[in-house]
Amino acid sequence: MTGTNKPHNLIRPMISAAVFAVIFLIVLVPLSYILRPAGDTKTRFMGFYAEPENSLDIVMIGSSPTYSCCVTPELYGEYGIKAYPLASNVQRPVAGMYLVKEAEKTQSPALYMFEMRMYVGLEIGLTNNMAYTREVTDNIKYSPDRVALINASLTDHLNPLAEDTSKYTYYFDIFKYHSNWPALADPDQWRGWDLTYPDPHKGYKITGQVGPVDTPYAPADAVPMELESYQEQALTDLLAYLDEIDAHALFYVSPYEQKEDDAEKYAHIREVVEAAGYDYLDMNQYYDEMGLDFSRDFSDYGVHTNAVGAQKCTVFLGEYLRSHYDLPDHRAGGRTGSGSGSAEAAMAADSVTGDDRTWDEAYALWLAEYPAAVEEIDHRIETGDFFVFE
C-alpha cells in the first residue's frame, strides 16, 4: 500500500511548490524591488534597465570613480556618445563578468569600459562588510546570473560568510529588508516596482565638494607586480568571457592619488589586458593634457573628481573615444560641440528619437546644474570648507 500511495502523496507538495513559485513571481519579486533601500546605486541601476534595448554605445563597469569621473550627459551633449555606468561603491572585481552578462541581456554596446581601481585594493576589510557585494546583488534583477554572482561572491576564500546561514538573504533579499515597510508609503519606491525607472542624470553623480591634495606622482615605467589571486582570477574570467562574446573593451584607470604598489599592479594589468588583445588607458599619465588641478578638482583628497574635475576628464575621454573608436554621433544632425563628429557619424543621426530626447534633457540638466557646482566649489575653496570623511 505504501508503494502505491507514494505518487499520490507527492502531488500535494508539488502543487504547493508550484503555487509558491507563482506567488513569488507575481507578488514577492516586485515587493522585493520596492523594499530594497533607495540610494544612488539603485537609481543608477534602475536607470540602466530603463534604457531602450540596444541603444547604448558604451557600458562602463567599475567602482565609484566610474560614475564620478565621467559626466555621461556631457559625453552625449558634446560628442553624441551614449555611455552608461553600471557602477557601484567599492565594486568587487568578481562582479565584472556578471555585470557584462547583465548588460548583454538588453544592450549590445560597441564598447565596454572597465575602471580598474577595484583590482588593486585589498578585500580583507570588504568581506567583513558585505554591503559592497549587496551594492550590486541587491540592485540587479532576479535571475540565474544573479545567483551565480552571489555564489561567486560568498565563496571567496577571504569571505567569512561562506558557510553562514544568512546566505539566503542574498538570494532572497526581501528577508533582509522585510522590515522596510515605510517604503510602501513612498511613491518614489513604487515607481521602481520592476526595478526599471529612468535616471535623469544617466548614472552620473554631481558634487561640489572639495578635498585638495598635492599633485601626485604617477610613474609610467613601474615594474609589473601580480595581483592577489582572487583579483587575478576575476580578471582572467572577465577576459575569457569578453572573448567568448566577441566584445570590444577599454580598460582604464581614472585620475587619483595612487597608493603604494598601485602603479606596479597597473603595469601588470596592462600586460595581461593587451596580451589578450584589449585596449588600456591610464589617465594618470595625462594630468597636464586634462588640465587637472588636484587642489580644486577633487571632492575628497585625490580619490574622486568633483564636477569641475569630472568635466575635464569627460572632455579628455570624449576626444580619446572619438579618435580611437568608430562610434556614432546620436545628436540631431550629428551636430558638433567641442568634440567634432565624423561625417559618417553625422549621417547616422537621421532624426531625434524619444530616447535621444531623454539624453538631450540629461545634457540640459547638466548644463543647468554645473554653474551652481562651480560656484559651490569656489566658495568652499575660499572659505576652507573642505570635505570631511564620516
TIVO-310246 format. One record per residue (C-alpha): x, y, z. Coordinates in steps of 0.5 Angstrom, whole numbers, padded with zeros to 4 digits, always signed. Layout:
XYZ;...
# end
This chain:
+0000+0000+0000;+0006+0005+0002;+0009+0004-0005;+0002+0005-0009;+0001+0012-0005;+0007+0015-0006;+0006+0018-0012;-0001+0021-0009;+0003+0023-0003;+0008+0028-0008;+0002+0031-0011;+0000+0036-0006;+0007+0038-0004;+0009+0039-0012;+0002+0044-0012;+0004+0048-0006;+0011+0049-0009;+0008+0051-0016;+0003+0056-0012;+0009+0059-0008;+0013+0060-0014;+0007+0063-0018;+0006+0068-0012;+0014+0069-0011;+0014+0072-0018;+0007+0076-0018;+0008+0079-0012;+0014+0078-0008;+0019+0080-0014;+0016+0087-0014;+0015+0087-0007;+0023+0086-0006;+0025+0091-0011;+0020+0096-0008;+0023+0094-0001;+0030+0095-0003;+0033+0101+0000;+0033+0108-0004;+0040+0110-0006;+0045+0113-0011;+0046+0106-0014;+0039+0103-0014;+0037+0110-0018;+0043+0108-0023;+0042+0101-0024;+0034+0102-0025;+0036+0108-0030;+0040+0103-0034;+0035+0098-0034;+0030+0104-0037;+0035+0105-0043;+0032+0102-0049;+0035+0096-0052;+0041+0096-0056;+0041+0104-0055;+0048+0105-0051;+0055+0106-0055;+0059+0104-0048;+0057+0101-0042;+0062+0103-0036;+0063+0098-0031;+0067+0099-0024;+0067+0103-0017;+0065+0110-0015;+0070+0113-0020;+0067+0110-0026;+0061+0115-0025;+0064+0121-0021;+0070+0122-0027;+0065+0122-0033;+0060+0126-0034;+0055+0122-0039;+0050+0127-0040;+0056+0132-0043;+0059+0126-0047;+0053+0126-0050;+0052+0133-0051;+0059+0135-0054;+0061+0128-0057;+0054+0125-0059;+0056+0118-0055;+0051+0115-0050;+0055+0112-0045;+0052+0109-0038;+0056+0107-0032;+0054+0100-0029;+0058+0102-0023;+0057+0102-0015;+0061+0104-0009;+0067+0100-0008;+0065+0095-0013;+0069+0088-0012;+0073+0085-0018;+0069+0079-0018;+0062+0083-0020;+0065+0085-0027;+0064+0079-0031;+0057+0078-0029;+0055+0085-0030;+0057+0084-0037;+0052+0079-0037;+0047+0083-0034;+0048+0089-0039;+0048+0084-0045;+0041+0082-0044;+0039+0089-0046;+0045+0092-0049;+0050+0091-0055;+0055+0096-0054;+0060+0098-0059;+0065+0098-0053;+0066+0096-0045;+0070+0101-0041;+0073+0098-0034;+0075+0102-0029;+0081+0098-0026;+0082+0101-0019;+0078+0096-0016;+0083+0091-0018;+0089+0094-0014;+0085+0094-0007;+0085+0089-0002;+0079+0086+0000;+0080+0084+0007;+0076+0089+0010;+0071+0089+0005;+0069+0082+0006;+0067+0083+0014;+0062+0088+0011;+0058+0085+0005;+0055+0092+0004;+0060+0092-0002;+0057+0086-0005;+0050+0088-0004;+0051+0094-0007;+0051+0090-0014;+0047+0084-0012;+0041+0088-0009;+0041+0093-0015;+0040+0088-0020;+0034+0084-0022;+0033+0076-0020;+0036+0072-0025;+0040+0065-0025;+0046+0070-0027;+0045+0074-0020;+0045+0067-0016;+0052+0066-0020;+0054+0072-0018;+0052+0071-0010;+0055+0064-0010;+0062+0067-0013;+0062+0073-0008;+0060+0069-0002;+0065+0063-0003;+0071+0068-0004;+0077+0065+0000;+0077+0071+0004;+0070+0071+0006;+0067+0070+0013;+0060+0069+0011;+0062+0063+0006;+0059+0058+0011;+0054+0063+0014;+0046+0061+0015;+0045+0068+0013;+0047+0067+0006;+0039+0066+0004;+0038+0074+0005;+0043+0075-0001;+0039+0070-0006;+0032+0073-0003;+0034+0080+0000;+0027+0081+0002;+0028+0077+0008;+0033+0083+0010;+0029+0088+0008;+0022+0086+0010;+0022+0091+0016;+0023+0097+0011;+0015+0097+0011;+0016+0105+0010;+0018+0104+0003;+0011+0102+0001;+0008+0109+0003;+0014+0112-0001;+0011+0114-0009;+0019+0114-0011;+0020+0107-0008;+0013+0104-0012;+0016+0107-0019;+0021+0102-0019;+0017+0096-0017;+0020+0093-0023;+0027+0096-0022;+0026+0100-0028;+0026+0108-0028;+0030+0113-0032;+0035+0116-0029;+0035+0124-0031;+0043+0124-0030;+0044+0118-0034;+0048+0115-0028;+0053+0121-0026;+0053+0124-0019;+0055+0131-0019;+0058+0134-0013;+0061+0141-0011;+0065+0138-0005;+0073+0140-0005;+0078+0136-0002;+0085+0139-0004;+0091+0135-0005;+0098+0136-0008;+0099+0133-0015;+0101+0126-0014;+0107+0123-0018;+0104+0117-0023;+0110+0113-0025;+0110+0111-0033;+0115+0106-0032;+0113+0102-0026;+0116+0094-0025;+0110+0090-0026;+0107+0086-0020;+0102+0081-0020;+0095+0082-0017;+0092+0078-0011;+0090+0071-0013;+0082+0073-0013;+0083+0079-0017;+0088+0075-0022;+0082+0070-0023;+0077+0075-0023;+0081+0079-0029;+0082+0072-0032;+0075+0070-0032;+0073+0077-0035;+0078+0077-0041;+0075+0070-0043;+0068+0072-0043;+0069+0078-0047;+0073+0074-0052;+0067+0069-0052;+0062+0074-0054;+0067+0078-0058;+0066+0084-0055;+0071+0091-0055;+0074+0093-0049;+0078+0099-0046;+0081+0098-0039;+0082+0105-0036;+0085+0108-0029;+0082+0115-0028;+0086+0120-0024;+0087+0119-0017;+0093+0119-0012;+0095+0112-0012;+0098+0108-0006;+0104+0104-0005;+0105+0099-0011;+0099+0101-0015;+0103+0103-0021;+0106+0096-0021;+0100+0093-0021;+0097+0097-0026;+0103+0095-0030;+0102+0088-0029;+0094+0089-0031;+0096+0093-0038;+0101+0087-0040;+0095+0082-0039;+0090+0086-0042;+0094+0088-0048;+0096+0081-0049;+0089+0079-0049;+0088+0084-0055;+0084+0089-0051;+0086+0097-0050;+0089+0100-0044;+0089+0107-0042;+0092+0110-0035;+0089+0117-0035;+0094+0119-0029;+0099+0120-0035;+0095+0126-0038;+0094+0131-0032;+0097+0137-0036;+0093+0135-0042;+0087+0135-0038;+0089+0141-0034;+0087+0137-0028;+0088+0142-0021;+0089+0137-0015;+0088+0143-0010;+0081+0144-0014;+0078+0139-0018;+0077+0133-0013;+0072+0132-0008;+0076+0128-0003;+0083+0129-0003;+0085+0126-0009;+0080+0120-0009;+0074+0122-0013;+0073+0128-0018;+0068+0134-0017;+0064+0137-0022;+0070+0141-0025;+0075+0135-0025;+0070+0131-0028;+0068+0136-0033;+0076+0136-0035;+0076+0128-0035;+0070+0128-0040;+0073+0132-0045;+0079+0128-0045;+0075+0122-0045;+0071+0124-0051;+0077+0126-0055;+0080+0120-0054;+0074+0116-0056;+0073+0120-0062;+0080+0119-0064;+0080+0111-0062;+0074+0108-0064;+0068+0109-0069;+0062+0111-0065;+0056+0114-0068;+0054+0121-0066;+0047+0121-0064;+0045+0128-0063;+0041+0131-0068;+0044+0132-0075;+0051+0130-0072;+0052+0137-0069;+0058+0138-0066;+0060+0141-0060;+0068+0141-0057;+0068+0134-0060;+0067+0134-0067;+0063+0128-0070;+0065+0125-0077;+0061+0126-0083;+0059+0118-0082;+0057+0120-0075;+0053+0126-0077;+0049+0122-0083;+0048+0116-0078;+0044+0121-0074;+0038+0122-0078;+0033+0124-0073;+0031+0126-0066;+0028+0120-0063;+0025+0119-0056;+0031+0116-0053;+0035+0122-0056;+0031+0127-0052;+0032+0124-0046;+0039+0125-0047;+0038+0132-0049;+0034+0133-0043;+0040+0130-0039;+0045+0134-0042;+0041+0141-0041;+0040+0139-0034;+0048+0138-0033;+0049+0145-0036;+0044+0148-0031;+0047+0145-0025;+0054+0145-0027;+0055+0153-0026;+0052+0152-0019;+0057+0147-0017;+0063+0151-0020;+0060+0157-0015;+0060+0152-0009;+0067+0149-0011;+0070+0157-0011;+0066+0158-0004;+0069+0152-0001;+0076+0154-0003;+0075+0161-0001;+0072+0159+0006;+0077+0153+0007;+0070+0149+0008;+0073+0142+0006;+0071+0135+0005;+0070+0131+0012;+0071+0124+0012;+0065+0121+0016;
# end
